[in-house]
């Protein structure tokens, strides 16, 4: 079989399936003058009539997604039957096989797509007539070539030894021979020559070649495979188009690419009106320049995955024994969620006042506030307001793209390989209101300066950092998540040192509000109330609108305040205006109901009496509990009688044990012995009577308990 394969390769009479032919890669596609594989000999005319020259297809269109992939389209003109050679990194081949789309717009057809095989090297090497897998020695190579005719050039170490031998390899053996005073082992190749069999020391063989051209070609191909395996960075892909005349062809595919990112600049003028400028960060990490490509940036996140389609997969086949010796194998099987919300009910509970703050702490807070005020004054006296409209204009137009949003770059983009670029995509005024945002988990003392930001543009703003300027001065950095048009979001960029918040947690209250009986269970509904007071002090010279974020817990109902500004997934937000130099206070009261269940049949009298005497118990519930206590008392009284008789029975049995011991030592005809026997007989009668009484009491206790439990199971009272 190997010889047939070698002969076919030598004559060019074998095509490899879907065209796994290897061709050199064009410089224009790879950016590097390095062939990825050796050319395959031309096939016979019957199989491949022409082998047209390779054509270049430059990248013409790039669409980048924010999910780690990019769509790339190559476009160019071809003439007649044409082969297009491309080169890709190994890690992109799976994506290429999964997503490649080919178009021949001039009426032609795509004949075949061929690419370098990824078969395991060992398996490929074993397919040749000479297996070079495990770095074989000279002797091991000749041993594999038994029966092949070779020509060997020998070193002239002996006068009678010929210079050149021609013969057929019979085999390789090891022999011991004397070298001076030592005995060493050497390898000898046995050849069948015209004059008979000869044994030649391998050490004397200077050069050896196969006279069979098929075997010679097999060795060369095995060596080429080894050489190609050293360059695993690039793989060649060849596209074959068949048709007539000049026409345009397109190749599109999705491969891994860095996500495009956004960064924003937000300028607040003296009136607090914001202006937003956004830049897209685009990176060309490929080995090819992007020259005048049409580019689009998509903000959606399509699901993308990798699947190993490139690596040849070999399914293991079971070894099947004859039916006589084997049975069957066992099988195996393989923003804001709500705005201006109303609390369910409005409570009036106000928490007690908190203790005052120490003078040292007040002094530190005052220093921090004064420093913040001086910094604000210095910034106000600086340069005039920054104008982002000067010299920068958005180079994109935005469109809906199904469920995604697309920024299409208006002008072609040129970006050299391994370079990045900033492209302006947003440059317009937006809506926003300055606020201070307090969250105890973020900072327990100070709120953050921020902005209630509304996306008043018609664009989908993707997540990214925001550099905030007040006038012409740097104010801080913020970060925003994906924002749909007309959607509002909070951003914060600095610590508000002029405002201080003190949260005070009040003692929780637990009150029983309802008691009911349900089939022997007393179910008590508890109302648990928790409250927290936020005390606010504005030490700055400016009025503040403070947004207090309070944790949202679905199991609690908000009682006070009666209304919240908005609710996010994890927090309530309450708006508290605070004038300059003034104080404010916000009390947040939450309640939840919990259910306590008590089994009456297993409860002690004190537990039943607690529910009986509670003020929320209805008259019916109280009457039922009183009857339950009476029935339970009867059961308890009977149990006490049983225990009393059992103690008496145990005392008699202990006394009988004493009498037995005395009877063993006292003479049978003595008066004491007669008295012991008489007492023993009397106790036996008492034991029988006690046992009958205990059995009667146990039967009564069983009936009383049955009646008690039957009574409880029938109760269903509110």
KOLTOR-567217 format. One record per residue (C-alpha): residue number from 1; residue in one letter; y, x negated, z. Coordinates in steps of 0.05 Angstrom, whole numbers. Layout:
BEGIN
    nr   rest       c2       c1       c3
   NUM      a        Y        X        Z
...
This chain:
BEGIN
    nr   rest       c2       c1       c3
     1      x        0        0        0
     2      x       48      -56       18
     3      x       34      -91      -48
     4      x       49      -26      -86
     5      x      114      -18      -49
     6      x      134      -90      -63
     7      x      116      -83     -137
     8      x      157      -19     -142
     9      x      218      -52     -109
    10      x      213     -112     -156
    11      x      210      -69     -218
    12      x      265      -22     -194
    13      x      217       37     -202
    14      x      224       69     -133
    15      x      280      113     -107
    16      x      286      123      -31
    17      x      287      197      -16
    18      x      359      223      -11
    19      x      386      158      -38
    20      x      381      108       19
    21      x      406       55      -29
    22      x      452        1       -2
    23      x      515      -20      -38
    24      x      572      -68      -21
    25      x      632      -35       13
    26      x      699      -32      -22
    27      x      757      -69       12
    28      x      803       -9        5
    29      x      760       34       50
    30      x      741      -16      104
    31      x      801      -60      109
    32      x      754     -120      112
    33      x      722     -161       57
    34      x      651     -157       83
    35      x      591     -125       47
    36      x      550      -79       90
    37      x      485      -87       50
    38      x      455     -121      -10
    39      x      452      -84      -76
    40      x      387      -49      -95
    41      x      358      -66     -163
    42      x      374      -15     -217
    43      x      326       43     -224
    44      x      292       60     -290
    45      x      331      101     -340
    46      x      288      162     -329
    47      x      308      166     -255
    48      x      381      143     -258
    49      x      413      142     -327
    50      x      477      107     -306
    51      x      504       68     -247
    52      x      579       79     -251
    53      x      628       34     -216
    54      x      650       54     -146
    55      x      715       94     -139
    56      x      764       92      -81
    57      x      783      154      -42
    58      x      842      142        6
    59      x      856      186       67
    60      x      904      242       46
    61      x      902      292      103
    62      x      894      283      179
    63      x      887      339      230
    64      x      884      317      303
    65      x      857      361      359
    66      x      868      356      434
    67      x      792      356      445
    68      x      776      284      424
    69      x      762      294      350
    70      x      800      291      285
    71      x      790      321      216
    72      x      801      272      160
    73      x      804      288       86
    74      x      799      237       30
    75      x      823      255      -39
    76      x      825      221     -107
    77      x      809      225     -181
    78      x      741      208     -212
    79      x      718      200     -284
    80      x      651      224     -308
    81      x      590      207     -266
    82      x      619      167     -208
    83      x      596      136     -143
    84      x      644      132      -84
    85      x      629       80      -31
    86      x      656       89       40
    87      x      645       50      104
    88      x      643       79      174
    89      x      630       53      245
    90      x      559       65      269
    91      x      583      112      324
    92      x      614      158      272
    93      x      552      168      229
    94      x      524      225      271
    95      x      590      263      267
    96      x      593      248      193
    97      x      524      277      179
    98      x      540      338      221
    99      x      608      356      191
   100      x      618      325      121
   101      x      645      373       68
   102      x      647      352       -6
   103      x      686      385      -62
   104      x      689      370     -136
   105      x      747      412     -161
   106      x      736      398     -235
   107      x      671      434     -244
   108      x      627      374     -227
   109      x      572      371     -176
   110      x      555      328     -116
   111      x      490      294     -135
   112      x      471      258      -71
   113      x      498      226       -7
   114      x      463      162       14
   115      x      475      120       75
   116      x      446       59      109
   117      x      383       76      147
   118      x      380       71      222
   119      x      304       63      226
   120      x      284       18      284
   121      x      283      -55      262
   122      x      212      -68      286
   123      x      186       -9      247
   124      x      222      -32      184
   125      x      196     -103      190
   126      x      125      -79      200
   127      x      129      -43      134
   128      x      131     -108       95
   129      x       70     -149       73
   130      x       91     -205      121
   131      x      109     -179      190
   132      x      167     -220      219
   133      x      176     -176      280
   134      x      157     -225      336
   135      x      183     -290      307
   136      x      115     -313      279
   137      x       96     -386      273
   138      x       79     -421      207
   139      x        5     -412      221
   140      x       13     -338      240
   141      x       51     -324      175
   142      x       -5     -358      134
   143      x      -58     -319      174
   144      x      -24     -253      151
   145      x      -26     -278       78
   146      x     -101     -290       74
   147      x     -125     -281        2
   148      x      -57     -299      -28
   149      x      -50     -357      -77
   150      x       -1     -411      -55
   151      x       26     -478      -77
   152      x       32     -530      -21
   153      x       70     -595      -26
   154      x       40     -646       23
   155      x       68     -708       56
   156      x       34     -772       31
   157      x        5     -795       97
   158      x      -61     -816       66
   159      x      -72     -853        0
   160      x     -128     -805      -23
   161      x      -89     -741       -6
   162      x      -59     -704      -66
   163      x       16     -691      -68
   164      x        9     -618      -89
   165      x      -46     -568      -77
   166      x      -57     -499     -108
   167      x     -106     -452      -76
   168      x     -121     -386      -42
   169      x     -111     -380       34
   170      x     -177     -368       69
   171      x     -151     -372      140
   172      x     -120     -415      195
   173      x     -159     -450      249
   174      x     -146     -497      306
   175      x     -183     -564      312
   176      x     -183     -622      360
   177      x     -173     -691      332
   178      x     -162     -761      359
   179      x      -92     -789      354
   180      x      -95     -860      380
   181      x     -127     -855      449
   182      x     -109     -781      458
   183      x     -144     -718      434
   184      x      -96     -664      410
   185      x     -104     -595      381
   186      x      -74     -581      313
   187      x      -71     -523      264
   188      x     -106     -528      196
   189      x     -101     -481      137
   190      x     -165     -471       97
   191      x     -153     -465       22
   192      x     -201     -447      -35
   193      x     -181     -494      -91
   194      x     -208     -506     -161
   195      x     -251     -563     -135
   196      x     -275     -525      -74
   197      x     -252     -511       -3
   198      x     -202     -557       30
   199      x     -176     -559      102
   200      x     -103     -583      106
   201      x      -66     -601      169
   202      x       -5     -556      175
   203      x       35     -615      200
   204      x       25     -648      132
   205      x       50     -588       93
   206      x      121     -604       71
   207      x      134     -541       30
   208      x       94     -479       12
   209      x      108     -421      -34
   210      x       71     -358      -55
   211      x       52     -356     -128
   212      x       47     -280     -128
   213      x      117     -254     -144
   214      x      104     -190     -106
   215      x       89     -227      -41
   216      x      149     -272      -53
   217      x      194     -211      -60
   218      x      165     -179        3
   219      x      184     -241       44
   220      x      254     -242       15
   221      x      265     -168       31
   222      x      240     -178      103
   223      x      290     -234      111
   224      x      346     -192       82
   225      x      330     -136      131
   226      x      335     -186      189
   227      x      402     -211      163
   228      x      431     -141      155
   229      x      410     -122      225
   230      x      460     -173      252
   231      x      519     -132      228
   232      x      512      -66      265
   233      x      587      -49      267
   234      x      592      -16      198
   235      x      548       28      156
   236      x      556       44       82
   237      x      558      115       56
   238      x      554      128      -19
   239      x      575      194      -51
   240      x      549      209     -121
   241      x      589      258     -165
   242      x      564      281     -233
   243      x      609      315     -284
   244      x      652      304     -345
   245      x      724      280     -353
   246      x      777      264     -302
   247      x      779      310     -241
   248      x      798      311     -167
   249      x      745      306     -112
   250      x      754      315      -37
   251      x      714      291       23
   252      x      727      321       92
   253      x      694      304      158
   254      x      704      309      233
   255      x      696      245      274
   256      x      715      221      343
   257      x      788      206      351
   258      x      836      197      410
   259      x      869      262      430
   260      x      941      270      411
   261      x      987      274      471
   262      x     1056      300      485
   263      x     1113      275      528
   264      x     1178      312      541
   265      x     1250      297      560
   266      x     1288      352      597
   267      x     1363      347      606
   268      x     1400      392      655
   269      x     1474      399      642
   270      x     1526      410      698
   271      x     1512      484      696
   272      x     1437      472      703
   273      x     1421      495      632
   274      x     1360      456      606
   275      x     1349      425      537
   276      x     1278      404      519
   277      x     1256      349      472
   278      x     1182      338      458
   279      x     1146      279      425
   280      x     1075      276      400
   281      x     1037      211      413
   282      x      992      197      353
   283      x      944      138      349
   284      x      908      108      289
   285      x      849       70      319
   286      x      812       66      252
   287      x      804        4      209
   288      x      844       35      152
   289      x      918       47      143
   290      x      944      118      137
   291      x      991      117       77
   292      x     1033      179       64
   293      x      981      226       94
   294      x      993      299      108
   295      x      986      308      183
   296      x      978      367      230
   297      x      970      370      305
   298      x      928      427      334
   299      x      935      446      407
   300      x      869      484      413
   301      x      806      453      442
   302      x      748      470      396
   303      x      680      456      427
   304      x      653      391      398
   305      x      589      354      414
   306      x      547      297      388
   307      x      476      302      363
   308      x      431      245      343
   309      x      420      259      269
   310      x      426      187      246
   311      x      369      155      285
   312      x      302      171      252
   313      x      260      211      301
   314      x      185      206      301
   315      x      147      263      333
   316      x       88      238      374
   317      x       24      269      349
   318      x      -34      285      397
   319      x      -99      248      393
   320      x     -153      302      380
   321      x     -223      287      404
   322      x     -285      320      375
   323      x     -295      390      403
   324      x     -360      367      436
   325      x     -323      319      482
   326      x     -256      350      496
   327      x     -230      417      519
   328      x     -161      446      504
   329      x      -99      408      525
   330      x      -56      444      577
   331      x        9      468      544
   332      x       78      450      571
   333      x      141      494      564
   334      x      215      466      566
   335      x     1010      608      712
   336      x     1019      668      750
   337      x      969      723      756
   338      x     1017      776      782
   339      x     1093      783      791
   340      x     1136      822      840
   341      x     1075      847      876
   342      x     1076      896      933
   343      x     1037      886      996
   344      x      988      944     1013
   345      x     1029      962     1074
   346      x     1092      935     1107
   347      x     1083      911     1177
   348      x     1138      898     1228
   349      x     1105      844     1269
   350      x     1151      784     1280
   351      x     1123      719     1309
   352      x     1153      689     1372
   353      x     1206      635     1367
   354      x     1182      564     1361
   355      x     1205      509     1409
   356      x     1268      469     1389
   357      x     1267      403     1352
   358      x     1282      338     1386
   359      x     1350      303     1375
   360      x     1318      241     1344
   361      x     1282      281     1290
   362      x     1346      320     1274
   363      x     1384      254     1267
   364      x     1333      226     1217
   365      x     1335      289     1175
   366      x     1411      288     1174
   367      x     1411      215     1150
   368      x     1363      233     1094
   369      x     1406      292     1073
   370      x     1469      249     1073
   371      x     1435      197     1030
   372      x     1414      250      980
   373      x     1485      278      977
   374      x     1516      209      965
   375      x     1465      196      909
   376      x     1483      262      876
   377      x     1557      245      879
   378      x     1546      177      848
   379      x     1506      209      791
   380      x     1560      262      780
   381      x     1614      208      771
   382      x     1572      171      719
   383      x     1568      176      644
   384      x     1578      242      607
   385      x     1519      289      598
   386      x     1463      264      553
   387      x     1459      299      485
   388      x     1389      299      457
   389      x     1411      335      393
   390      x     1445      272      367
   391      x     1402      236      316
   392      x     1335      269      332
   393      x     1307      330      296
   394      x     1238      360      299
   395      x     1196      338      239
   396      x     1146      395      247
   397      x     1139      469      235
   398      x     1094      509      280
   399      x     1044      561      257
   400      x      988      603      287
   401      x      920      577      264
   402      x      870      631      284
   403      x      862      624      359
   404      x      896      556      357
   405      x      968      532      349
   406      x      986      479      297
   407      x     1044      431      290
   408      x     1047      413      216
   409      x     1086      349      202
   410      x     1137      364      147
   411      x     1139      295      117
   412      x     1081      249       99
   413      x     1063      199      154
   414      x     1049      126      144
   415      x     1015       92      203
   416      x      980       24      198
   417      x      912       13      228
   418      x      908        2      303
   419      x      980       28      311
   420      x     1010       87      349
   421      x     1071      130      335
   422      x     1118      180      369
   423      x     1135      241      327
   424      x     1189      291      350
   425      x     1160      361      352
   426      x     1208      399      397
   427      x     1284      395      402
   428      x     1318      458      427
   429      x     1348      494      487
   430      x     1302      530      535
   431      x     1311      576      595
   432      x     1306      552      666
   433      x     1332      562      737
   434      x     1338      508      789
   435      x     1296      521      852
   436      x     1267      484      911
   437      x     1192      491      919
   438      x     1158      484      987
   439      x     1084      477      996
   440      x     1059      451     1063
   441      x      999      416     1030
   442      x     1047      377      984
   443      x     1098      356     1036
   444      x     1098      385     1107
   445      x     1173      375     1117
   446      x     1213      376     1053
   447      x     1210      420      991
   448      x     1213      392      921
   449      x     1270      400      873
   450      x     1245      437      812
   451      x     1257      486      757
   452      x     1231      555      742
   453      x     1218      538      670
   454      x     1209      590      615
   455      x     1182      571      546
   456      x     1235      608      506
   457      x     1215      570      443
   458      x     1165      599      394
   459      x     1120      539      404
   460      x     1058      527      444
   461      x     1076      470      491
   462      x     1016      426      506
   463      x     1007      392      573
   464      x     1043      327      586
   465      x     1094      290      628
   466      x     1167      310      630
   467      x     1223      261      645
   468      x     1281      299      676
   469      x     1354      279      670
   470      x     1412      311      706
   471      x     1473      298      663
   472      x     1461      227      640
   473      x     1423      204      702
   474      x     1349      200      713
   475      x     1327      253      762
   476      x     1252      246      765
   477      x     1186      259      730
   478      x     1147      323      725
   479      x     1083      346      693
   480      x     1068      411      658
   481      x     1004      445      636
   482      x      994      482      570
   483      x     1048      535      563
   484      x     1046      594      515
   485      x     1111      622      485
   486      x     1151      666      534
   487      x     1107      641      592
   488      x     1140      617      657
   489      x     1118      557      697
   490      x     1146      517      756
   491      x     1159      443      750
   492      x     1182      395      805
   493      x     1212      326      796
   494      x     1242      302      862
   495      x     1241      311      938
   496      x     1296      358      964
   497      x     1320      317     1023
   498      x     1376      366     1037
   499      x     1329      423     1056
   500      x     1278      422     1112
   501      x     1222      472     1127
   502      x     1183      479     1191
   503      x     1119      521     1187
   504      x     1096      553     1253
   505      x     1026      583     1260
   506      x     1022      640     1310
   507      x      964      660     1353
   508      x      915      704     1313
   509      x      902      775     1339
   510      x      834      810     1338
   511      x      834      886     1349
   512      x      777      936     1344
   513      x      802      995     1303
   514      x      739     1036     1293
   515      x      670     1046     1325
   516      x      613     1084     1293
   517      x      538     1092     1303
   518      x      492     1086     1244
   519      x      417     1093     1258
   520      x      414     1054     1322
   521      x      469     1005     1302
   522      x      538     1005     1333
   523      x      586      983     1278
   524      x      653      960     1304
   525      x      709      947     1253
   526      x      755      891     1275
   527      x      825      880     1246
   528      x      842      805     1248
   529      x      915      789     1240
   530      x      942      720     1224
   531      x     1015      702     1216
   532      x     1057      641     1199
   533      x     1132      633     1203
   534      x     1171      587     1157
   535      x     1238      564     1188
   536      x     1286      537     1135
   537      x     1349      495     1145
   538      x     1395      478     1085
   539      x     1436      416     1104
   540      x     1462      404     1034
   541      x     1529      425     1004
   542      x     1496      470      953
   543      x     1463      537      958
   544      x     1388      535      950
   545      x     1337      584      922
   546      x     1274      565      960
   547      x     1205      585      933
   548      x     1155      582      990
   549      x     1082      576      969
   550      x     1034      607     1018
   551      x      958      602     1009
   552      x      927      663      975
   553      x      862      685     1007
   554      x      829      745      973
   555      x      796      768     1037
   556      x      864      779     1071
   557      x      915      835     1056
   558      x      988      816     1056
   559      x     1026      859     1106
   560      x     1093      823     1114
   561      x     1136      813     1074
   562      x     1127      877     1035
   563      x     1138      842      968
   564      x     1124      773      937
   565      x     1158      741      877
   566      x     1093      723      842
   567      x     1021      706      857
   568      x      985      647      824
   569      x      910      636      828
   570      x      915      601      895
   571      x      983      617      926
   572      x     1034      671      938
   573      x     1106      652      921
   574      x     1163      681      963
   575      x     1235      672      942
   576      x     1282      656     1000
   577      x     1357      645      984
   578      x     1391      597     1033
   579      x     1466      585     1032
   580      x     1495      515     1041
   581      x     1491      495     1115
   582      x     1455      559     1134
   583      x     1386      577     1161
   584      x     1333      626     1140
   585      x     1266      649     1164
   586      x     1205      680     1130
   587      x     1147      711     1168
   588      x     1082      720     1130
   589      x     1032      767     1163
   590      x      962      778     1135
   591      x      905      821     1159
   592      x      832      830     1143
   593      x      776      875     1169
   594      x      711      847     1195
   595      x      649      886     1214
   596      x      608      873     1277
   597      x      539      904     1283
   598      x      501      912     1349
   599      x      429      938     1356
   600      x      430      988     1413
   601      x      355      983     1427
   602      x      362      908     1441
   603      x      430      910     1476
   604      x      441      906     1551
   605      x      477      960     1590
   606      x      542      921     1594
   607      x      548      918     1518
   608      x      536      993     1511
   609      x      585     1008     1567
   610      x      638      965     1531
   611      x      635     1008     1468
   612      x      629     1071     1511
   613      x      694     1056     1548
   614      x      734     1032     1487
   615      x      794     1075     1470
   616      x      778     1080     1395
   617      x      709     1110     1408
   618      x      708     1184     1390
   619      x      682     1237     1440
   620      x      619     1245     1398
   621      x      606     1170     1399
   622      x      618     1168     1474
   623      x      570     1226     1486
   624      x      517     1194     1443
   625      x      525     1127     1480
   626      x      519     1163     1547
   627      x      455     1197     1525
   628      x      429     1130     1499
   629      x      444     1098     1567
   630      x      406     1154     1602
   631      x      345     1147     1557
   632      x      348     1071     1563
   633      x      351     1079     1639
   634      x      286     1119     1639
   635      x      252     1066     1598
   636      x      278     1012     1645
   637      x      256     1050     1707
   638      x      185     1058     1680
   639      x      184      984     1662
   640      x      205      968     1734
   641      x      147     1010     1762
   642      x       98      975     1716
   643      x      123      907     1738
   644      x      118      927     1812
   645      x       45      951     1806
   646      x       28      888     1766
   647      x       56      845     1823
   648      x       14      884     1874
   649      x      -48      876     1830
   650      x      -37      801     1825
   651      x      -30      795     1901
   652      x      -96      831     1912
   653      x     -131      786     1862
   654      x     -104      724     1896
   655      x     -129      751     1964
   656      x     -197      764     1934
   657      x     -202      691     1913
   658      x     -189      672     1986
   659      x     -244      720     2009
   660      x     -294      690     1961
   661      x     -282      621     1987
   662      x     -290      645     2060
   663      x     -355      682     2044
   664      x     -385      616     2019
   665      x     -374      583     2088
   666      x     -385      640     2138
   667      x     -458      657     2159
   668      x     -482      722     2127
   669      x     -502      754     2194
   670      x     -434      741     2227
   671      x     -382      794     2241
   672      x     -331      756     2200
   673      x     -376      759     2139
   674      x     -385      834     2148
   675      x     -309      843     2155
   676      x     -296      801     2092
   677      x     -346      841     2052
   678      x     -315      907     2074
   679      x     -245      884     2057
   680      x     -268      858     1990
   681      x     -299      926     1975
   682      x     -235      963     1995
   683      x     -193      917     1949
   684      x     -239      931     1890
   685      x     -223     1005     1899
   686      x     -149      989     1902
   687      x     -153      947     1839
   688      x     -185     1003     1800
   689      x     -131     1052     1823
   690      x      -75     1003     1805
   691      x     -104      990     1736
   692      x     -107     1065     1723
   693      x      -34     1073     1748
   694      x       -9     1015     1704
   695      x      -44     1044     1643
   696      x      -13     1112     1657
   697      x       56     1081     1665
   698      x       48     1040     1601
   699      x       32     1103     1563
   700      x       93     1137     1592
   701      x      137     1076     1576
   702      x      112     1076     1504
   703      x      129     1151     1496
   704      x      197     1141     1529
   705      x      214     1082     1483
   706      x      191     1121     1423
   707      x      236     1178     1443
   708      x      294     1130     1455
   709      x      286     1097     1387
   710      x      276     1163     1352
   711      x      341     1188     1383
   712      x      379     1126     1361
   713      x      351     1128     1290
   714      x      377     1199     1282
   715      x      448     1182     1303
   716      x      501     1178     1249
   717      x      568     1187     1282
   718      x      639     1163     1267
